[in-house]
Amino acid sequence: MAGVLNRLYTGTGAFDIVGRRRVWYAAFSVLVLICIGSIVFRGFNLGIDFTGGTQIQFPATTAAAPADVEAVRGVYERVIGHEPEAVQSAGSGGSASILIRSEALDASQLVPLKQALFDTFQPIGASGAPELAVISDSAVSGSWGGQITRQALIALGVFLVLVTIFLAFYFERSMALAALVALLHDVVVTAGIYSLIGFEVSPSTVIGLLTILGFSLYDTVVVFDKVKENTRGLLGLTRRTYAEAANLALNQTLIRSINTSLFAVLPVIALMVIGVGLLGVGTLADLALVQMVGIIAGALSSLFLATPILVDLKMRDPRFQQQAARVAARRAKAAGVTVDGAAADTDPDIADDAVLAGELRKERAMAAAAGVPARQARGGQHRGARPAGKVARPTGKRQR
């Protein structure tokens, strides 16, 4: 265990994530197919904002029994015969109120329910005495949830287009495509888990789904930035292939991705505990639940899906295929055999350790100079450069 943690923190490339990409592809494909099948055949458990229903509200300040969430739910179940969609407490102090949301109720159900709530709790009105009139009811239209969903889908489409353009300019087309596939995976898996388990879908769920995309994209960009740094000038080197350089980048950012995901999930869990356990606010629970599922899915896709897809896209390029062949040839020569297993003849350009040491120095120099701009003197000339037409004055010092 200590050895695994040490390799995890040092990021030396000991975990072959890219090399096992076929395993990850199979696992993610099965998960996505299950989620899509559940979405198509099972559907979603849509909340009252999508299907329409009835909302009942009354002050939490009562003259009889305390109007807590469980007591109100019990009265509703006793009168109607089943539990309401949601019961929650809103506000605090003298403005606190109890909110009941259920499927559409007709007059024959509303009248006895309101009377039972009044007899049990006796909510106090503005006059300071219990009043039946303070228990109000209203019909909730399902069109509002549909409008929220349409606006969210439009926002999702615009977000994906802008992200693709940004990544294509900042990185390259292969990275943009890989990141886009990972984002679509996060959306499908999060929606599929809601469909599979039967979580209620509310407008807060739709809004929360959009918030997780930024987190998933951030984690992917961090990994891709390290891949870009590790693969700069790779075509001129034979020390490692593109897949190996990308796998090294994954290992170097692995502990950062784990820590980021962990510290992102903890506040979301706290939000769920406070929202449901203490306040009884269903909206907070819906928002926190979709964020927790999305953060976990986004962390997994950025590590095990985005970079392997990037490697497969890059290895379609003949230049990287030839570079990988040169790496294999150099290693075979160093081992004393050719690629086909025959005995190797001496090739100092490939097997000499000095060549590898020079490539290592070149690779480190490229990585160190990746983000350092060239320093220039006045007039746009490089420091140390002499104007054209002028010769150096003799100084009498011996040149070293």
Secondary structure, 3 states (H helix, E strand, C coil): CHHHHHHHHHCCCCCCCCCCHHHHHHHHHHHHHHHHHHHHHHCCEECHHHHCEEEEEEECCECCCCCCHHHHHHHHHHHHCCCCCEEEEECCHHHCEEEEEECCCCHHHHHHHHHHHHHHHCEECCCCCECHHHCEEEEECCHHHHHHHHHHHHHHHHHHHHHHHHHHHHCCHHHHHHHHHHHHHHHHHHHHHHHHHCCEECHHHHHHHHHHHHHHHHHHHHHHHHHHHHCCCHHHCCCCCHHHHHHHHHHHHHHHHHHHHHHHHHHHHHHHHHHHHHCCCHHHHHHHHHHHHHHHHHHHHHHHHHHHHHHHHHCCCHHHHHHHHHHHHHHHHHHCECCCCCECCCCHHHHCHHHHHHHHHHHHHHHHCCCCCCCECHHHCECCCCCCCCCCCCCCCCCC
